[in-house]
């Protein structure tokens, strides 16, 4: 045996022998270190009857909130995803809504979220079933197979899904296909579809080698389609529509459209090619592209593909877009340091350290590596306040109804640095350096990577 290996084994053995669990002696020493002061007892009593966030609220930061922004895109109303994980879809459609109202001088507009959500769930079901067929030769303990059965379907998603779905299915106005209870409250229904998909997936894996797997899959998808039609309504194939002014008066003669024709006439931009997906992930190399396996919404669709950049480069493109009155798809770790009542994301909102007498000192990279932080929610970036050409605060249009600051969320630039993750911008706001970097062959990342859970 090599000497270095022998020494390593001895070191490990020594460590194992010296390590110990919570023995009575250890517990005794821990108790001895607990000396509750009168202030500690007050905190303990308060925590017994109140939420820690209420107790940790920093009163010094409760003054009047600055809601003025020198650079902003007009917001045309607030949407509400209710109790669903469709923030990605609402955000993507809100970006398109802003474009349509600006380009055509409309007072307001909202697209049907449930229309695209129907196809999203059907496409994801097909993606799962086909992926099961593709991986039939692998064991159930294979990590990809395991991930597939753990995640056969989700109501979450990304901008890539919005791009692929609108390209294939178009869009329709909200009044053409209205929301349903199941669309607004996805948890129960989605769990039933997932259960059915897992059952179907096992049938595909267990089928005889000579079985018509594609025929079986189509029969399974027919059942999924039926479930979706009952829960959401069957998607419209043709409709008649005309824009209206602020008083409800028709601005033009009504016209009949297919969803694809409507998109082509009123929007027309190529979301798949004209936009670039950006990420700020300090755990990976900057100025490199990455692609996430199976992080897509349809079998023939595009995986999430992004360019990882330093935060300041992303800010430059965001400001350029806002200056040109163009909203953006934005996602972040919204639950961190969030004053929901005021709609403020600020590093000074809460003082948890003084409550417990501990420090929380991890930086962004460490929070990502330890699963403490990641992108959790998508919103529509629409405004920035600058001082000496540097950003000091940002504003997003949210999709939680009239909550927070009139349905919007304001964030300090310091918070933006720590908890912003993804931004999608039109390529015309990107420099040649950024566009060139985006053309690299991407590094393929596994579908189970914690940074790429779908936004809800």
VEXVOKE-916328 format. One record per residue (C-alpha): chain; residue in three letters; x, z, y; residue number from 0. Coordinates in nm, 2 decimals, always signed. Layout:
BEGIN
chain|resn|east|up|north|resi
A|ala|X|Z|Y|NUM;
...
//
This chain:
BEGIN
chain|resn|east|up|north|resi
A|unk|+0.00|+0.00|+0.00|0;
A|unk|+0.13|-0.09|+0.35|1;
A|unk|+0.24|+0.21|+0.55|2;
A|unk|+0.02|+0.12|+0.85|3;
A|unk|-0.29|+0.09|+0.63|4;
A|unk|-0.21|+0.43|+0.46|5;
A|unk|-0.17|+0.60|+0.80|6;
A|unk|-0.51|+0.45|+0.91|7;
A|unk|-0.68|+0.58|+0.60|8;
A|unk|-0.53|+0.93|+0.66|9;
A|unk|-0.65|+0.92|+1.02|10;
A|unk|-1.00|+0.82|+0.92|11;
A|unk|-1.01|+1.09|+0.65|12;
A|unk|-0.89|+1.35|+0.89|13;
A|unk|-1.15|+1.24|+1.15|14;
A|unk|-1.42|+1.26|+0.88|15;
A|unk|-1.31|+1.61|+0.77|16;
A|unk|-1.30|+1.74|+1.13|17;
A|unk|-1.63|+1.59|+1.23|18;
A|unk|-1.94|+1.81|+1.19|19;
A|unk|-2.31|+1.82|+1.24|20;
A|unk|-2.52|+2.07|+1.43|21;
A|unk|-2.41|+2.38|+1.24|22;
A|unk|-2.53|+2.72|+1.34|23;
A|unk|-2.20|+2.78|+1.52|24;
A|unk|-2.23|+2.46|+1.72|25;
A|unk|-2.59|+2.54|+1.81|26;
A|unk|-2.48|+2.89|+1.92|27;
A|unk|-2.21|+2.75|+2.15|28;
A|unk|-2.46|+2.50|+2.30|29;
A|unk|-2.71|+2.78|+2.37|30;
A|unk|-2.43|+2.99|+2.53|31;
A|unk|-2.36|+2.71|+2.78|32;
A|unk|-2.73|+2.71|+2.90|33;
A|unk|-2.76|+2.94|+3.20|34;
A|unk|-3.08|+2.85|+3.37|35;
A|unk|-3.07|+2.92|+3.74|36;
A|unk|-3.39|+3.00|+3.93|37;
A|unk|-3.39|+2.64|+4.05|38;
A|unk|-3.36|+2.52|+3.69|39;
A|unk|-3.66|+2.73|+3.60|40;
A|unk|-3.86|+2.57|+3.88|41;
A|unk|-3.77|+2.23|+3.75|42;
A|unk|-3.86|+2.32|+3.39|43;
A|unk|-4.20|+2.45|+3.50|44;
A|unk|-4.26|+2.14|+3.70|45;
A|unk|-4.16|+1.90|+3.42|46;
A|unk|-4.41|+2.08|+3.19|47;
A|unk|-4.70|+1.95|+3.41|48;
A|unk|-4.57|+1.64|+3.59|49;
A|unk|-4.40|+1.31|+3.53|50;
A|unk|-4.03|+1.32|+3.59|51;
A|unk|-4.05|+1.01|+3.83|52;
A|unk|-4.28|+1.20|+4.06|53;
A|unk|-4.05|+1.50|+4.07|54;
A|unk|-3.74|+1.27|+4.12|55;
A|unk|-3.89|+1.07|+4.40|56;
A|unk|-3.64|+1.07|+4.69|57;
A|unk|-3.84|+1.18|+4.99|58;
A|unk|-3.56|+1.06|+5.22|59;
A|unk|-3.64|+0.71|+5.11|60;
A|unk|-4.02|+0.74|+5.16|61;
A|unk|-4.02|+0.63|+5.53|62;
A|unk|-4.18|+0.31|+5.66|63;
A|unk|-4.08|+0.01|+5.44|64;
A|unk|-3.94|-0.29|+5.62|65;
A|unk|-4.17|-0.58|+5.51|66;
A|unk|-4.03|-0.84|+5.76|67;
A|unk|-3.84|-1.14|+5.62|68;
A|unk|-3.67|-1.40|+5.84|69;
A|unk|-3.68|-1.66|+5.56|70;
A|unk|-3.99|-1.69|+5.35|71;
A|unk|-4.22|-1.94|+5.17|72;
A|unk|-4.59|-1.88|+5.25|73;
A|unk|-4.78|-1.72|+4.96|74;
A|unk|-5.12|-1.86|+4.88|75;
A|unk|-5.29|-1.58|+4.69|76;
A|unk|-5.21|-1.33|+4.41|77;
A|unk|-5.27|-1.39|+4.04|78;
A|unk|-5.32|-1.13|+3.77|79;
A|unk|-5.20|-1.16|+3.42|80;
A|unk|-5.40|-0.84|+3.33|81;
A|unk|-5.29|-0.68|+3.00|82;
A|unk|-5.09|-0.97|+2.87|83;
A|unk|-4.73|-1.07|+2.84|84;
A|unk|-4.78|-1.40|+3.02|85;
A|unk|-4.57|-1.33|+3.33|86;
A|unk|-4.35|-1.63|+3.25|87;
A|unk|-4.65|-1.86|+3.25|88;
A|unk|-4.80|-1.72|+3.57|89;
A|unk|-4.47|-1.74|+3.74|90;
A|unk|-4.40|-2.09|+3.64|91;
A|unk|-4.75|-2.20|+3.74|92;
A|unk|-4.72|-2.01|+4.07|93;
A|unk|-4.40|-2.21|+4.15|94;
A|unk|-4.60|-2.53|+4.09|95;
A|unk|-4.89|-2.40|+4.29|96;
A|unk|-4.67|-2.33|+4.59|97;
A|unk|-4.54|-2.69|+4.56|98;
A|unk|-4.88|-2.84|+4.54|99;
A|unk|-5.03|-2.65|+4.83|100;
A|unk|-4.73|-2.73|+5.05|101;
A|unk|-4.71|-3.10|+4.97|102;
A|unk|-5.08|-3.17|+4.99|103;
A|unk|-5.18|-2.93|+5.27|104;
A|unk|-5.41|-2.72|+5.06|105;
A|unk|-5.53|-2.38|+5.16|106;
A|unk|-5.51|-2.24|+4.81|107;
A|unk|-5.48|-2.34|+4.44|108;
A|unk|-5.46|-2.18|+4.10|109;
A|unk|-5.39|-2.34|+3.77|110;
A|unk|-5.55|-2.24|+3.44|111;
A|unk|-5.31|-2.02|+3.26|112;
A|unk|-5.52|-2.00|+2.94|113;
A|unk|-5.51|-2.38|+2.91|114;
A|unk|-5.14|-2.39|+2.86|115;
A|unk|-5.14|-2.06|+2.68|116;
A|unk|-5.36|-2.21|+2.40|117;
A|unk|-5.10|-2.48|+2.34|118;
A|unk|-4.81|-2.23|+2.38|119;
A|unk|-4.95|-2.02|+2.09|120;
A|unk|-5.02|-2.33|+1.88|121;
A|unk|-4.68|-2.47|+1.94|122;
A|unk|-4.50|-2.14|+1.86|123;
A|unk|-4.70|-2.11|+1.54|124;
A|unk|-4.58|-2.46|+1.43|125;
A|unk|-4.23|-2.36|+1.53|126;
A|unk|-4.24|-2.06|+1.31|127;
A|unk|-4.39|-2.23|+1.01|128;
A|unk|-4.15|-2.52|+1.03|129;
A|unk|-3.86|-2.28|+1.07|130;
A|unk|-3.97|-2.10|+0.76|131;
A|unk|-3.97|-2.44|+0.57|132;
A|unk|-3.62|-2.52|+0.71|133;
A|unk|-3.48|-2.19|+0.60|134;
A|unk|-3.65|-2.17|+0.25|135;
A|unk|-3.31|-2.18|+0.08|136;
A|unk|-3.19|-1.86|+0.25|137;
A|unk|-3.28|-1.52|+0.12|138;
A|unk|-3.52|-1.29|+0.30|139;
A|unk|-3.23|-1.07|+0.40|140;
A|unk|-3.07|-1.35|+0.59|141;
A|unk|-3.06|-1.25|+0.96|142;
A|unk|-3.23|-1.56|+1.09|143;
A|unk|-3.50|-1.54|+0.83|144;
A|unk|-3.55|-1.17|+0.91|145;
A|unk|-3.57|-1.25|+1.28|146;
A|unk|-3.83|-1.52|+1.22|147;
A|unk|-4.06|-1.29|+1.03|148;
A|unk|-4.01|-1.01|+1.28|149;
A|unk|-4.10|-1.25|+1.56|150;
A|unk|-4.34|-1.51|+1.43|151;
A|unk|-4.52|-1.53|+1.76|152;
A|unk|-4.51|-1.38|+2.11|153;
A|unk|-4.71|-1.40|+2.43|154;
A|unk|-4.39|-1.38|+2.63|155;
A|unk|-4.17|-1.68|+2.72|156;
A|unk|-3.94|-1.84|+2.97|157;
A|unk|-3.93|-2.12|+3.22|158;
A|unk|-3.82|-2.36|+2.95|159;
A|unk|-4.15|-2.31|+2.79|160;
A|unk|-4.33|-2.39|+3.12|161;
A|unk|-4.13|-2.71|+3.15|162;
A|unk|-4.19|-2.83|+2.80|163;
A|unk|-4.56|-2.74|+2.79|164;
A|unk|-4.64|-2.91|+3.12|165;
A|unk|-4.45|-3.22|+3.02|166;
A|unk|-4.65|-3.25|+2.71|167;
A|unk|-4.99|-3.12|+2.80|168;
A|unk|-5.01|-3.14|+3.18|169;
A|unk|-5.21|-2.88|+3.38|170;
A|unk|-5.57|-2.82|+3.49|171;
A|unk|-5.72|-2.62|+3.78|172;
A|unk|-5.82|-2.26|+3.70|173;
A|unk|-6.19|-2.34|+3.73|174;
A|unk|-6.18|-2.61|+3.47|175;
A|unk|-6.08|-2.37|+3.19|176;
A|unk|-6.13|-2.00|+3.29|177;
A|unk|-5.96|-1.69|+3.15|178;
A|unk|-6.11|-1.50|+2.85|179;
A|unk|-6.09|-1.14|+2.74|180;
A|unk|-5.84|-1.23|+2.46|181;
A|unk|-5.62|-1.41|+2.71|182;
A|unk|-5.62|-1.12|+2.95|183;
A|unk|-5.57|-0.87|+2.67|184;
A|unk|-5.34|-1.03|+2.42|185;
A|unk|-5.21|-0.75|+2.21|186;
A|unk|-5.49|-0.72|+1.95|187;
A|unk|-5.55|-1.09|+1.90|188;
A|unk|-5.18|-1.18|+1.90|189;
A|unk|-5.12|-0.92|+1.63|190;
A|unk|-5.38|-1.08|+1.41|191;
A|unk|-5.23|-1.43|+1.45|192;
A|unk|-4.89|-1.29|+1.37|193;
A|unk|-5.02|-1.13|+1.05|194;
A|unk|-5.17|-1.46|+0.95|195;
A|unk|-4.85|-1.65|+1.02|196;
A|unk|-4.64|-1.40|+0.82|197;
A|unk|-4.88|-1.45|+0.53|198;
A|unk|-4.86|-1.83|+0.57|199;
A|unk|-4.48|-1.81|+0.59|200;
A|unk|-4.46|-1.62|+0.26|201;
A|unk|-4.68|-1.88|+0.10|202;
A|unk|-4.45|-2.16|+0.22|203;
A|unk|-4.14|-1.97|+0.08|204;
A|unk|-4.30|-1.91|-0.25|205;
A|unk|-4.44|-2.26|-0.30|206;
A|unk|-4.32|-2.48|-0.58|207;
A|unk|-4.03|-2.71|-0.50|208;
A|unk|-4.26|-3.01|-0.55|209;
A|unk|-4.53|-2.87|-0.32|210;
A|unk|-4.64|-3.07|-0.01|211;
A|unk|-4.51|-2.82|+0.24|212;
A|unk|-4.60|-3.03|+0.54|213;
A|unk|-4.96|-3.06|+0.41|214;
A|unk|-4.97|-2.69|+0.35|215;
A|unk|-4.84|-2.63|+0.70|216;
A|unk|-5.11|-2.85|+0.86|217;
A|unk|-5.38|-2.66|+0.68|218;
A|unk|-5.24|-2.34|+0.80|219;
A|unk|-5.22|-2.47|+1.16|220;
A|unk|-5.58|-2.58|+1.14|221;
A|unk|-5.68|-2.21|+1.07|222;
A|unk|-5.46|-2.10|+1.36|223;
A|unk|-5.62|-2.36|+1.59|224;
A|unk|-5.96|-2.23|+1.49|225;
A|unk|-5.86|-1.87|+1.58|226;
A|unk|-5.72|-1.98|+1.92|227;
A|unk|-6.03|-2.19|+1.99|228;
A|unk|-6.25|-1.89|+1.93|229;
A|unk|-6.04|-1.66|+2.14|230;
A|unk|-5.95|-1.89|+2.43|231;
A|unk|-6.19|-2.18|+2.41|232;
A|unk|-6.08|-2.53|+2.31|233;
A|unk|-5.86|-2.70|+2.58|234;
A|unk|-6.03|-2.95|+2.80|235;
A|unk|-5.93|-3.31|+2.75|236;
A|unk|-6.08|-3.46|+3.07|237;
A|unk|-6.23|-3.31|+3.39|238;
A|unk|-6.36|-3.40|+3.73|239;
A|unk|-6.20|-3.24|+4.04|240;
A|unk|-6.14|-3.27|+4.41|241;
A|unk|-5.95|-3.04|+4.65|242;
A|unk|-6.15|-2.82|+4.90|243;
A|unk|-6.06|-2.68|+5.24|244;
A|unk|-6.07|-2.32|+5.35|245;
A|unk|-6.45|-2.35|+5.40|246;
A|unk|-6.51|-2.50|+5.06|247;
A|unk|-6.57|-2.85|+5.19|248;
A|unk|-6.44|-3.14|+4.97|249;
A|unk|-6.13|-3.30|+5.12|250;
A|unk|-6.17|-3.61|+4.91|251;
A|unk|-6.41|-3.77|+4.66|252;
A|unk|-6.41|-3.61|+4.31|253;
A|unk|-6.20|-3.79|+4.05|254;
A|unk|-6.18|-3.77|+3.67|255;
A|unk|-5.84|-3.68|+3.52|256;
A|unk|-5.68|-3.60|+3.20|257;
A|unk|-5.45|-3.29|+3.23|258;
A|unk|-5.15|-3.52|+3.21|259;
A|unk|-5.29|-3.75|+3.48|260;
A|unk|-5.36|-3.46|+3.70|261;
A|unk|-5.01|-3.33|+3.68|262;
A|unk|-4.86|-3.67|+3.75|263;
A|unk|-5.07|-3.73|+4.06|264;
A|unk|-5.06|-3.39|+4.22|265;
A|unk|-4.72|-3.26|+4.11|266;
A|unk|-4.51|-3.52|+3.93|267;
A|unk|-4.18|-3.35|+3.92|268;
A|unk|-3.97|-3.34|+3.61|269;
A|unk|-3.93|-2.97|+3.52|270;
A|unk|-3.72|-3.05|+3.22|271;
A|unk|-3.45|-3.25|+3.41|272;
A|unk|-3.47|-3.15|+3.78|273;
A|unk|-3.41|-2.78|+3.75|274;
A|unk|-3.12|-2.56|+3.64|275;
A|unk|-3.14|-2.23|+3.47|276;
A|unk|-2.90|-1.96|+3.60|277;
A|unk|-2.80|-1.62|+3.46|278;
A|unk|-2.60|-1.33|+3.58|279;
A|unk|-2.47|-1.17|+3.26|280;
A|unk|-2.13|-0.99|+3.32|281;
A|unk|-2.09|-0.94|+2.94|282;
A|unk|-2.01|-1.31|+2.91|283;
A|unk|-1.78|-1.55|+3.08|284;
A|unk|-1.89|-1.69|+3.41|285;
A|unk|-1.90|-2.07|+3.48|286;
A|unk|-1.99|-2.13|+3.11|287;
A|unk|-2.31|-2.26|+2.96|288;
A|unk|-2.50|-2.09|+2.67|289;
A|unk|-2.79|-2.19|+2.45|290;
A|unk|-3.01|-1.95|+2.25|291;
A|unk|-3.12|-2.06|+1.90|292;
A|unk|-3.49|-2.07|+1.84|293;
A|unk|-3.55|-1.95|+2.20|294;
A|unk|-3.80|-2.23|+2.27|295;
A|unk|-4.18|-2.28|+2.27|296;
A|unk|-4.21|-2.58|+2.05|297;
A|unk|-4.03|-2.72|+1.75|298;
A|unk|-3.91|-3.04|+1.93|299;
A|unk|-3.87|-2.85|+2.26|300;
A|unk|-3.57|-2.73|+2.44|301;
A|unk|-3.39|-2.40|+2.36|302;
A|unk|-3.32|-2.18|+2.66|303;
A|unk|-3.01|-2.32|+2.81|304;
A|unk|-2.84|-2.16|+3.11|305;
A|unk|-2.53|-2.15|+3.32|306;
A|unk|-2.38|-1.80|+3.36|307;
A|unk|-2.27|-1.74|+3.72|308;
A|unk|-2.15|-1.46|+3.95|309;
A|unk|-2.43|-1.31|+4.14|310;
A|unk|-2.32|-1.43|+4.49|311;
A|unk|-2.33|-1.79|+4.38|312;
A|unk|-2.68|-1.75|+4.25|313;
A|unk|-2.78|-1.59|+4.59|314;
A|unk|-2.65|-1.89|+4.78|315;
A|unk|-2.88|-2.13|+4.59|316;
A|unk|-3.17|-1.89|+4.62|317;
A|unk|-3.14|-1.88|+5.00|318;
A|unk|-3.10|-2.26|+5.02|319;
A|unk|-3.42|-2.30|+4.82|320;
A|unk|-3.62|-2.05|+5.04|321;
A|unk|-3.49|-2.22|+5.35|322;
A|unk|-3.65|-2.54|+5.22|323;
A|unk|-3.98|-2.37|+5.15|324;
A|unk|-3.94|-2.38|+4.77|325;
A|unk|-4.03|-2.08|+4.55|326;
A|unk|-3.83|-2.01|+4.24|327;
A|unk|-3.88|-1.87|+3.89|328;
A|unk|-3.70|-1.53|+3.89|329;
A|unk|-3.67|-1.26|+3.63|330;
A|unk|-3.52|-0.91|+3.63|331;
A|unk|-3.54|-0.56|+3.47|332;
A|unk|-3.84|-0.46|+3.68|333;
A|unk|-3.89|-0.12|+3.53|334;
A|unk|-3.57|+0.03|+3.67|335;
A|unk|-3.59|+0.23|+4.00|336;
A|unk|-3.94|+0.09|+4.07|337;
A|unk|-4.17|+0.26|+4.32|338;
A|unk|-4.49|+0.09|+4.19|339;
A|unk|-4.71|+0.24|+4.45|340;
A|unk|-4.52|+0.08|+4.74|341;
A|unk|-4.39|-0.22|+4.54|342;
A|unk|-4.03|-0.13|+4.61|343;
A|unk|-3.73|-0.18|+4.39|344;
A|unk|-3.45|+0.03|+4.55|345;
A|unk|-3.15|+0.21|+4.40|346;
A|unk|-3.24|+0.51|+4.62|347;
A|unk|-3.61|+0.55|+4.51|348;
A|unk|-3.54|+0.83|+4.26|349;
A|unk|-3.28|+1.11|+4.21|350;
A|unk|-3.28|+1.18|+3.84|351;
A|unk|-2.93|+1.30|+3.85|352;
A|unk|-3.01|+1.61|+4.06|353;
A|unk|-3.32|+1.68|+3.85|354;
A|unk|-3.12|+1.72|+3.53|355;
A|unk|-2.77|+1.79|+3.67|356;
A|unk|-2.62|+1.49|+3.49|357;
A|unk|-2.48|+1.16|+3.60|358;
A|unk|-2.60|+0.81|+3.51|359;
A|unk|-2.28|+0.61|+3.57|360;
A|unk|-2.30|+0.29|+3.37|361;
A|unk|-2.25|-0.04|+3.55|362;
A|unk|-2.45|-0.36|+3.48|363;
A|unk|-2.22|-0.48|+3.20|364;
A|unk|-2.23|-0.14|+3.02|365;
A|unk|-2.61|-0.12|+3.05|366;
A|unk|-2.64|-0.46|+2.89|367;
A|unk|-2.40|-0.39|+2.61|368;
A|unk|-2.57|-0.06|+2.52|369;
A|unk|-2.92|-0.21|+2.53|370;
A|unk|-3.01|-0.01|+2.83|371;
A|unk|-3.10|-0.31|+3.05|372;
A|unk|-3.22|-0.66|+3.02|373;
A|unk|-3.46|-0.91|+3.16|374;
A|unk|-3.81|-0.79|+3.12|375;
A|unk|-4.04|-0.95|+3.37|376;
A|unk|-4.07|-1.28|+3.56|377;
A|unk|-4.19|-1.31|+3.92|378;
A|unk|-4.18|-1.58|+4.19|379;
A|unk|-3.89|-1.54|+4.44|380;
A|unk|-4.02|-1.63|+4.78|381;
A|unk|-3.84|-1.46|+5.07|382;
A|unk|-3.51|-1.31|+5.18|383;
A|unk|-3.41|-1.10|+5.48|384;
A|unk|-3.06|-1.17|+5.61|385;
A|unk|-2.82|-1.01|+5.85|386;
A|unk|-2.51|-1.20|+5.96|387;
A|unk|-2.61|-1.46|+5.70|388;
A|unk|-2.59|-1.21|+5.42|389;
A|unk|-2.90|-1.10|+5.22|390;
A|unk|-3.01|-0.74|+5.26|391;
A|unk|-3.35|-0.76|+5.09|392;
A|unk|-3.57|-1.00|+4.88|393;
A|unk|-3.94|-1.05|+4.82|394;
A|unk|-4.12|-1.18|+4.51|395;
A|unk|-4.48|-1.28|+4.45|396;
A|unk|-4.59|-1.08|+4.14|397;
A|unk|-4.87|-1.15|+3.89|398;
A|unk|-5.02|-0.80|+3.86|399;
A|unk|-5.31|-0.84|+4.10|400;
A|unk|-5.32|-0.67|+4.43|401;
A|unk|-5.07|-0.39|+4.34|402;
A|unk|-4.76|-0.28|+4.52|403;
A|unk|-4.71|-0.44|+4.86|404;
A|unk|-5.02|-0.66|+4.87|405;
A|unk|-4.94|-0.80|+4.53|406;
A|unk|-4.58|-0.85|+4.62|407;
A|unk|-4.26|-0.66|+4.53|408;
A|unk|-3.97|-0.60|+4.77|409;
A|unk|-3.62|-0.53|+4.65|410;
A|unk|-3.30|-0.43|+4.82|411;
A|unk|-3.00|-0.66|+4.78|412;
A|unk|-2.82|-0.37|+4.60|413;
A|unk|-3.10|-0.35|+4.35|414;
A|unk|-3.08|-0.73|+4.31|415;
A|unk|-2.72|-0.71|+4.22|416;
A|unk|-2.78|-0.45|+3.95|417;
A|unk|-3.10|-0.57|+3.78|418;
A|unk|-3.15|-0.95|+3.86|419;
A|unk|-3.08|-1.17|+3.55|420;
A|unk|-3.24|-1.51|+3.57|421;
A|unk|-3.32|-1.77|+3.83|422;
A|unk|-3.44|-2.13|+3.80|423;
A|unk|-3.36|-2.36|+4.10|424;
A|unk|-3.40|-2.72|+4.17|425;
A|unk|-3.07|-2.90|+4.12|426;
A|unk|-3.07|-3.03|+4.48|427;
A|unk|-2.98|-2.68|+4.59|428;
A|unk|-2.68|-2.66|+4.36|429;
A|unk|-2.32|-2.75|+4.45|430;
A|unk|-2.12|-3.02|+4.27|431;
A|unk|-1.92|-2.74|+4.11|432;
A|unk|-2.24|-2.58|+3.97|433;
A|unk|-2.38|-2.91|+3.85|434;
A|unk|-2.05|-3.01|+3.68|435;
A|unk|-2.03|-2.67|+3.51|436;
A|unk|-2.39|-2.71|+3.38|437;
A|unk|-2.28|-3.02|+3.19|438;
A|unk|-2.05|-2.83|+2.96|439;
A|unk|-2.12|-2.82|+2.59|440;
A|unk|-2.30|-2.48|+2.55|441;
A|unk|-2.20|-2.20|+2.33|442;
A|unk|-2.48|-2.14|+2.08|443;
A|unk|-2.60|-1.77|+2.07|444;
A|unk|-2.81|-1.62|+1.80|445;
A|unk|-3.19|-1.58|+1.84|446;
A|unk|-3.16|-1.20|+1.80|447;
A|unk|-2.93|-1.15|+2.10|448;
A|unk|-3.08|-0.86|+2.30|449;
A|unk|-3.04|-1.04|+2.63|450;
A|unk|-3.29|-1.31|+2.54|451;
A|unk|-3.61|-1.14|+2.46|452;
A|unk|-3.90|-1.32|+2.62|453;
A|unk|-4.03|-1.20|+2.96|454;
A|unk|-4.36|-1.03|+2.96|455;
//
